[in-house]
Amino acid sequence: MIRVQFDILLRRTFSHQQQQIRTAAVRSVASIAGGTTEQRARLRDSLLPRLGQASDMLREVAATCLSRGLAHDLLSDGNFIQVFRAIDHEDIRVRGPIIAKFQAYIQGSDEATRRRVVDAGILQAVLQASTSTRDDLVNFTSTCVLPMLGPALSQNNGGVTVFPLLTHKESRIRAAAILALRNGADSRHGNMEKITKACVIRNLHPLTKKDDAVLDLWCHILPKAAPFLSNPDEIDILFNSLK
């Protein structure tokens, strides 16, 4: 009986000591996260690579640090590789602060910055990270990435990466893909010639019979694309539409 009581007391003492150590560690990390840019950079470079197999407490601490300044620093530095890795994290506490800061960053950026974000591969990154259980990512993609970066996507590859999303299983993504192409065609920052050279008329035409929203988009884009048409198949589509 005495032995059992001693063991219980020992575990409680150990648990108390561990809690003290953890509390001190949390405060220390928080202090660094609120420090200078150089201090935050050292913390970031040490903390983020550990998140793959991180404990629950470490993930919680990381989420706080990202909210306090690390996410802002990553975006300011143009460190999109680490940003995309954080977005792909399974824990919403980790990816949440990054998504929030990234959305604000895109909304407040000029077109040159948006081009850099697109060229870094944001669309591929968010689509790879998106799953049916990650509604936060679907929302970010459909309300921010696709509609706001439509012109930059048209400059990057004419919107080729957007075409497959017109048949995406998620209705919000489909609607956002339509808006991305429309914005790319209408914006002074877009590139209608590149959109046309990407064979937008040929790619969208088969879908017009299945989706009225795509039909509206096709009819909206066709007059804008007409001066740049050079593909014989697309020219045939144009004249066949006159029958």
VOGU-3710 file (C-alpha; in Angstrom, 3 decimals, decimal comma):
1> mirvqfdill> 0,000/0,000/0,000  2,806/2,397/0,904  4,596/1,490/-2,339  1,479/2,321/-4,388  1,047/5,673/-2,652  4,717/6,483/-3,228  4,392/5,690/-6,943  1,339/7,953/-7,242  3,161/10,777/-5,487  6,191/10,307/-7,744
11> rrtfshqqqq> 4,064/10,499/-10,897  2,343/13,624/-9,652  5,681/15,246/-8,868  7,034/14,320/-12,288  3,863/15,604/-13,959  4,148/18,908/-12,101  7,779/19,271/-13,108  6,948/18,542/-16,755  4,185/21,129/-16,667  6,570/23,721/-15,299
21> irtaavrsva> 9,071/22,940/-18,036  6,421/23,118/-20,755  5,063/26,409/-19,460  8,533/27,913/-19,445  9,162/26,615/-22,967  5,879/28,049/-24,270  6,668/31,444/-22,778  10,151/31,348/-24,265  8,876/30,583/-27,759  6,241/33,311/-27,430
31> siaggtteqr> 8,958/35,752/-26,436  10,981/34,936/-29,547  7,870/35,154/-31,749  7,361/38,688/-30,483  10,999/39,641/-31,013  12,946/41,119/-33,876  12,693/40,015/-37,488  16,005/38,180/-37,149  14,847/36,371/-34,012  11,579/35,365/-35,661
41> arlrdsllpr> 13,487/34,092/-38,695  15,594/31,793/-36,515  12,470/30,554/-34,749  10,703/29,990/-38,059  13,581/28,030/-39,565  13,698/25,785/-36,514  9,974/25,439/-35,837  8,356/24,855/-39,214  10,398/21,771/-40,236  9,279/20,095/-36,991
51> lgqasdmlre> 5,567/20,312/-37,701  5,326/17,124/-39,739  5,218/14,842/-36,703  4,648/17,519/-34,075  2,899/16,960/-30,775  -0,450/18,573/-30,093  1,178/21,181/-27,876  3,827/22,058/-30,451  1,136/22,512/-33,104  -0,755/24,830/-30,778
61> vaatclsrgl> 2,397/26,839/-30,120  3,155/26,954/-33,866  -0,350/28,245/-34,606  0,130/31,069/-32,103  3,526/31,970/-33,561  2,180/31,977/-37,109  -0,648/34,276/-36,066  1,669/36,621/-34,217  4,077/37,231/-37,050  5,676/34,187/-38,649
71> ahdllsdgnf> 3,037/33,875/-41,377  3,428/37,560/-42,219  7,210/37,152/-42,358  6,995/34,174/-44,707  4,836/36,108/-47,143  6,904/39,276/-46,877  10,028/37,260/-47,673  8,317/35,585/-50,626  9,033/32,189/-49,058  6,168/30,492/-50,857
81> iqvfraidhe> 7,612/26,986/-50,551  7,220/27,045/-46,774  3,869/28,788/-47,101  2,558/26,020/-49,354  3,858/23,357/-46,972  2,018/24,991/-44,082  -1,166/25,216/-46,164  -0,929/21,470/-46,773  -0,670/20,668/-43,046  -3,319/18,286/-41,738
91> dirvrgpiia> -4,032/20,413/-38,652  -6,325/23,377/-39,267  -4,652/25,201/-36,374  -1,427/25,286/-38,370  -2,809/26,080/-41,816  -5,510/28,473/-40,543  -3,225/31,437/-39,735  -1,339/30,978/-43,005  -4,550/30,968/-45,056  -5,864/34,059/-43,262
101> kfqayiqgsd> -2,629/36,005/-43,798  -2,298/34,755/-47,380  -5,800/35,894/-48,271  -5,130/39,365/-46,866  -1,777/39,400/-48,682  -3,377/38,615/-52,050  -6,203/41,086/-51,533  -3,784/43,888/-50,722  -1,155/43,116/-53,365  -0,516/44,699/-56,742
111> eatrrrvvda> -0,623/42,764/-59,987  3,139/42,185/-60,108  3,008/40,487/-56,707  0,036/38,408/-57,765  2,014/37,269/-60,789  4,802/36,099/-58,491  2,324/34,173/-56,359  0,899/32,468/-59,440  4,328/31,748/-60,911  5,307/30,142/-57,580
121> gilqavlqas> 2,505/27,611/-58,061  -0,249/28,630/-55,677  -3,071/27,043/-57,670  -1,372/23,669/-57,819  -0,517/23,926/-54,117  -4,052/24,644/-52,910  -5,605/22,062/-55,217  -3,167/19,415/-54,009  -3,896/20,298/-50,388  -7,688/20,516/-50,811
131> tstrddlvnf> -9,787/17,549/-49,768  -13,462/17,078/-49,057  -12,722/17,457/-45,335  -10,806/20,737/-45,668  -13,551/23,242/-46,258  -11,258/26,114/-45,265  -9,025/25,381/-48,267  -11,948/25,004/-50,658  -13,269/28,349/-49,452  -9,851/30,002/-49,837
141> tstcvlpmlg> -9,494/28,627/-53,363  -12,990/29,564/-54,484  -13,281/33,033/-52,900  -9,717/34,270/-53,243  -7,210/32,282/-55,280  -9,224/31,696/-58,445  -11,262/34,901/-58,803  -8,565/37,325/-57,649  -5,693/35,676/-59,485  -7,575/35,123/-62,746
151> palsqnnggv> -5,655/37,841/-64,645  -2,314/36,605/-63,315  -3,218/33,030/-64,258  -3,972/34,196/-67,790  -0,559/35,850/-67,953  1,115/32,710/-66,646  -0,227/30,093/-69,048  -3,392/31,463/-70,571  -5,495/29,793/-67,895  -4,692/26,227/-68,953
161> tvfpllthke> -4,583/25,111/-65,313  -8,070/26,509/-64,795  -9,793/24,630/-67,637  -9,991/21,243/-65,822  -11,644/22,948/-62,844  -14,727/23,701/-64,938  -15,759/20,080/-64,313  -14,521/19,871/-60,708  -16,726/17,874/-58,334  -16,982/20,834/-55,947
171> sriraaaila> -19,522/23,376/-57,218  -17,721/26,306/-55,560  -14,541/25,468/-57,433  -16,415/25,194/-60,739  -18,047/28,577/-60,233  -14,736/30,158/-59,213  -12,992/28,703/-62,278  -15,570/30,402/-64,511  -15,023/33,669/-62,676  -11,237/33,313/-62,958
181> lrngadsrhg> -11,418/32,974/-66,747  -13,905/35,814/-67,057  -11,731/38,074/-64,903  -8,671/37,119/-66,925  -10,462/38,035/-70,137  -11,927/41,303/-68,834  -9,089/42,720/-66,757  -6,530/45,122/-68,204  -3,997/42,969/-66,357  -5,117/39,812/-68,146
191> nmekitkacv> -3,854/38,441/-71,431  -6,590/37,604/-73,908  -4,097/36,549/-76,552  -2,580/33,944/-74,232  -6,035/32,746/-73,218  -6,898/32,293/-76,879  -3,614/30,544/-77,702  -4,384/28,135/-74,848  -7,346/27,008/-76,990  -10,005/28,295/-74,634
201> irnlhpltkk> -12,670/28,205/-77,362  -12,022/24,555/-78,194  -11,729/23,510/-74,547  -14,902/25,221/-73,397  -17,101/24,430/-76,403  -17,964/20,788/-75,479  -18,978/21,916/-71,985  -21,457/24,507/-73,241  -24,024/21,779/-73,890  -23,838/20,562/-70,303
211> ddavldlwch> -23,480/23,739/-68,256  -25,309/27,010/-68,880  -22,742/28,922/-66,829  -19,963/27,695/-69,130  -22,128/28,570/-72,131  -22,430/32,139/-70,846  -18,673/32,275/-70,337  -17,968/30,915/-73,822  -20,285/33,480/-75,416  -18,633/36,222/-73,379
221> ilpkaapfls> -15,099/35,211/-74,336  -15,618/34,326/-78,008  -15,804/37,930/-79,331  -12,747/38,874/-77,284  -10,816/35,836/-78,538  -11,854/36,175/-82,188  -9,035/38,555/-83,254  -6,445/36,093/-81,935  -7,899/32,874/-83,370  -5,404/30,906/-85,447
231> npdeidilfn> -6,270/27,297/-84,644  -8,219/25,815/-87,618  -10,434/23,750/-85,319  -11,458/26,830/-83,379  -12,054/28,838/-86,541  -14,337/25,994/-87,704  -16,205/26,210/-84,377  -16,667/29,924/-84,951  -18,136/29,502/-88,439  -20,192/26,459/-87,501
241> slk> -21,816/28,602/-84,833  -23,177/30,791/-87,620  -25,258/27,977/-89,103
//
